């Protein structure tokens, strides 16, 4: 299959958008209380246009609970997948992702500190948790990459992943220490660390949408530089890329996205590892196509993971982080094996 160098065509965007919308509609209708697909579509359509919703359709379940949750799940999946694709391109590392590099653990540590000690910003809901998560995510990423470079100048995959795993264990130990001082907040923090978007609302969706819109614009404008990085940093410099500035811009943007997603949904691992590889197999390695495709695939993947978490053992609901970790762990082994064979 020959891939266009100018990104997606209009029909491809429409096709991917339709896939996300249909998956979202399915997820809104399914659950402990199932709503027929047609009734779900009618309720959402009428609500959007201000029309009365027919009797017999549960307005509260669809519009107050499931729609904001599905919006937050789709936006979180798109954001985490975009981060994974950008980090893999920047580091030329097929195993790079917020969860495998320890960035998610760092963001989780920051968010847990904010939740446990009540760190807030007056007048701005959720700001304290988000700021702490973003700061810890960026600090963790800088620390891990600095240690990897200091210990292994070749910046090999094994060194980065090993240090990321070690840092994740260290961050988990610190989280356990912080939780022990959390008092009556232990139960809510523990459930949050497993990853869940069950309590999402429209305000969360607006925050995620705004941050994703800004950060995705920044990353999508760096696709030429990411393609240049695929040939190595020296070659990128030779074609006029300001390597230091681009790396810093991408790392800060990724840290912001991961921090916001972690602060809203808790620790949801491996989304940024699995979906970019799925996208790469379909649309190729060109980042002008890969980054948008990763966002669409990430949204669909996390929507299906959330649906599985809700219906697999209903009425008991699993944490979405459990589902993504089970899938991601298997994918990690497969990708790692292919990387070794390729080497």
C-alpha positions in Angstrom: 0.0 0.0 0.0 1.4 3.3 -1.0 1.1 6.0 1.6 0.5 9.7 0.7 3.1 12.1 2.0 0.5 14.9 2.5 -1.4 13.2 5.3 -4.9 12.0 5.3 -7.4 12.7 2.6 -10.9 13.9 3.5 -12.5 10.5 3.1 -10.0 8.9 5.4 -10.7 11.5 8.1 -14.5 10.9 7.6 -13.9 7.1 7.8 -11.9 7.3 11.1 -14.4 9.9 12.6 -17.3 7.6 11.7 -15.6 4.7 13.4 -15.0 6.7 16.6 -18.6 8.0 16.6 -20.1 4.5 16.1 -17.9 3.0 18.8 -18.9 5.8 21.2 -22.6 5.3 20.4 -22.2 1.6 21.2 -20.5 2.3 24.5 -23.2 4.8 25.5 -25.9 2.2 24.9 -24.2 -0.7 26.6 -23.7 -1.2 30.3 -25.4 -2.6 33.4 -28.6 -1.1 32.0 -28.7 -1.6 28.3 -30.3 1.0 26.0 -31.1 0.2 22.4 -28.8 1.8 19.8 -31.7 3.6 18.1 -33.0 5.0 21.4 -29.5 6.1 22.3 -29.0 7.9 19.0 -32.4 9.6 19.3 -31.8 10.8 22.8 -28.4 12.3 21.9 -29.7 13.9 18.7 -32.7 15.5 20.4 -30.6 16.7 23.3 -28.1 18.4 20.9 -30.9 20.2 19.0 -33.0 21.0 22.1 -35.8 18.7 21.2 -37.9 16.7 23.7 -36.7 13.2 24.5 -39.3 10.5 23.9 -40.7 8.8 27.0 -39.2 5.4 27.9 -35.6 6.6 27.3 -33.6 7.1 30.4 -32.3 10.7 30.0 -30.3 10.6 33.2 -28.4 7.4 32.4 -27.5 8.5 28.8 -26.9 12.3 29.1 -25.8 12.6 32.8 -23.6 9.5 33.2 -22.6 7.8 30.0 -22.1 10.6 27.5 -19.6 12.6 29.6 -17.8 9.3 30.5 -17.6 8.3 26.9 -16.3 11.7 25.9 -13.6 11.6 28.5 -12.6 8.1 27.6 -12.3 8.9 23.9 -10.3 12.1 24.6 -8.0 10.4 27.1 -7.4 7.5 24.6 -6.6 10.0 21.8 -4.3 12.0 24.1 -2.3 9.0 25.5 -1.9 7.4 22.1 -0.7 10.7 20.6 1.9 11.0 23.4 3.1 7.4 22.7 3.5 8.0 19.0 5.3 11.3 19.5 7.7 9.8 22.1 8.4 6.7 19.9 9.3 9.0 17.0 11.4 11.4 19.1 13.4 8.7 20.9 13.4 6.2 17.9 12.3 3.7 20.5 9.4 1.3 19.7 8.8 0.7 23.4 8.6 4.3 24.4 5.4 5.2 26.2 4.4 7.1 29.3 3.9 3.8 31.2 7.0 2.0 30.1 9.3 5.1 30.6 7.9 5.8 34.0 6.4 9.1 33.1 2.9 8.0 34.1 4.1 6.8 37.4 5.7 10.2 38.0 2.5 12.0 37.1 0.5 9.6 39.3 2.9 10.4 42.2 2.3 14.1 41.7 -1.5 13.7 41.5 -1.5 11.5 44.6 0.4 14.1 46.6 -2.1 16.7 45.5 -5.1 14.5 46.5 -3.6 13.3 49.8 -2.4 16.7 51.1 -5.2 18.7 49.6 -3.1 20.8 47.2 -5.5 23.1 45.3 -5.6 26.4 43.4 -8.3 28.7 44.8 -11.2 29.2 42.3 -9.9 26.7 39.7 -11.3 23.2 40.2 -8.9 20.2 39.7 -6.0 22.7 39.0 -3.9 21.6 41.9 -4.0 17.9 40.9 -3.3 18.7 37.2 -0.4 21.1 37.9 1.2 18.6 40.2 0.7 15.7 37.7 2.2 17.8 34.9 5.2 19.0 36.9 6.0 15.5 38.2 5.5 14.0 34.7 8.0 16.4 33.1 10.5 16.1 36.0 10.3 12.3 35.8 10.9 12.2 32.1 13.9 14.5 32.4 15.3 12.4 35.2 14.9 9.1 33.4 16.4 10.3 30.1 19.3 12.0 32.0 20.1 8.8 33.9 19.8 6.7 30.7 22.2 9.0 28.9 24.7 9.1 31.8 24.7 5.3 32.1 24.6 4.5 28.4 25.8 7.1 25.9 24.3 5.0 23.0 20.8 5.7 24.5 19.8 2.1 23.8 16.2 0.8 24.2 17.2 -1.6 27.0 18.8 1.1 29.1 15.8 3.5 28.8 13.2 0.8 29.5 15.2 -0.6 32.4 15.6 2.8 34.1 11.9 3.5 33.4 10.9 0.3 35.2 13.2 1.0 38.1 11.8 4.5 38.4 8.2 3.2 38.2 9.0 0.9 41.2 10.5 3.8 43.1 7.5 6.1 42.3 5.1 3.3 43.4 7.0 3.0 46.7 6.7 6.8 47.2 3.0 6.6 46.4 2.5 3.9 49.0 4.3 6.1 51.5 2.2 9.1 50.7 -1.1 7.0 50.8 -0.1 5.9 54.3 -0.5 9.5 55.4 -3.7 10.1 53.5 -6.1 9.2 56.3 -9.7 9.0 55.2 -8.7 9.6 51.5 -7.0 6.2 51.2 -9.9 4.4 49.6 -10.6 7.0 46.9 -6.9 7.4 46.1 -6.4 3.6 45.8 -9.3 3.2 43.4 -8.0 6.2 41.4 -4.5 4.7 41.0 -6.1 1.7 39.3 -7.4 3.9 36.5 -11.1 4.8 36.2 -13.2 7.4 34.4 -16.4 6.4 36.1 -16.9 9.7 37.8 -16.2 11.8 34.8 -18.4 14.8 34.0 -18.8 17.4 31.3 -16.3 19.8 33.0 -13.6 17.1 32.8 -14.5 16.6 29.1 -14.1 20.3 28.4 -10.7 20.4 30.1 -9.5 17.4 28.2 -10.7 18.7 24.9 -9.1 22.1 25.4 -5.7 20.7 26.4 -5.8 18.1 23.6 -6.7 20.7 21.1 -3.7 22.9 22.1 -1.2 20.1 22.6 -2.2 18.1 19.4 -1.7 21.3 17.4 1.8 21.7 18.8 2.7 18.0 18.1 1.1 17.9 14.6 3.1 20.9 13.6 6.3 18.9 14.4 5.6 16.0 12.1 8.4 17.0 9.7 10.9 17.2 12.6 9.8 13.8 13.9 10.3 12.3 10.4 13.8 13.7 10.4 14.5 12.2 13.8 13.8 8.8 12.3 17.1 9.1 10.5 19.0 10.1 13.7 19.7 13.4 15.5 22.7 14.2 13.4 20.8 13.9 10.1 18.0 16.0 11.7 20.5 18.7 12.4 21.8 18.5 8.8 18.3 19.2 7.4 17.9 22.3 9.6 16.1 20.9 12.7 16.8 22.7 16.0 17.1 19.4 17.8 17.3 20.8 21.4 14.3 23.1 21.0 12.2 20.4 19.2 13.0 17.8 21.8 12.1 20.2 24.7 8.9 21.3 23.0 7.7 17.7 22.4 8.7 16.5 25.9 6.9 19.4 27.6 3.8 18.9 25.5 3.7 15.2 26.2 4.2 15.8 29.9 1.3 18.3 29.9 -1.0 15.8 28.1 -0.1 12.8 30.3 -0.4 14.9 33.4 -3.9 16.1 32.6 -5.0 12.6 31.6 -3.6 11.1 34.8 -5.2 13.8 36.9 -8.7 13.1 35.4 -8.6 9.3 34.9 -5.9 7.9 37.1 -3.2 5.6 35.9 -4.2 4.1 32.6 -1.2 2.2 31.2 0.0 1.0 27.8 -2.5 2.9 25.6 0.4 4.9 24.1 2.4 1.7 23.5 -0.3 -0.4 21.8 -2.2 2.0 19.5 0.7 3.7 17.7 1.9 0.2 16.6 -1.6 -0.6 15.3 -1.7 2.7 13.5 1.8 2.2 12.1 0.8 -1.1 10.6 -2.1 0.5 8.8 -0.9 3.9 7.7 2.9 3.6 7.7 5.7 5.4 9.6 5.1 8.9 8.2 4.2 11.0 11.2 2.0 13.2 9.2 -0.3 10.2 8.9 0.8 8.3 12.0 -0.1 11.0 14.6 -3.7 11.6 13.5 -4.3 7.9 13.0 -2.9 7.2 16.5 -5.4 9.6 18.0 -8.4 7.9 16.3 -7.1 4.4 17.2 -6.4 5.5 20.8 -10.0 6.8 21.2 -11.5 3.5 19.8 -9.1 1.3 21.8 -9.9 3.0 25.1 -13.6 3.1 24.4 -13.6 -0.7 23.8 -11.5 -1.2 26.9 -13.9 0.9 29.0 -16.8 -1.0 27.6 -15.1 -4.3 28.4 -14.5 -3.1 32.0 -18.2 -2.2 32.4 -19.8 -5.3 30.9 -17.4 -8.2 31.4 -18.4 -8.9 35.0 -21.5 -6.8 35.3 -22.9 -5.5 37.6 -19.4 -5.4 39.0 -17.3 -2.8 37.1 -13.6 -3.4 36.6 -11.1 -0.5 36.4 -10.2 0.5 32.9 -6.5 0.4 33.9 -6.8 -3.3 34.6 -8.0 -4.0 31.1 -5.5 -1.8 29.3 -2.6 -3.3 31.4 -3.6 -6.9 30.5 -3.7 -6.1 26.8 -0.6 -3.9 27.0 1.5 -6.4 28.8 0.9 -9.0 26.1 1.6 -6.3 23.4 4.8 -5.3 25.2 6.1 -8.8 25.0 5.3 -9.1 21.3 6.8 -5.7 20.4 9.9 -6.4 22.4 10.4 -9.8 20.7 10.0 -8.2 17.3 12.5 -5.5 18.2 15.0 -8.1 19.2 14.5 -10.1 16.0 14.9 -6.9 13.9 18.1 -6.1 15.7 
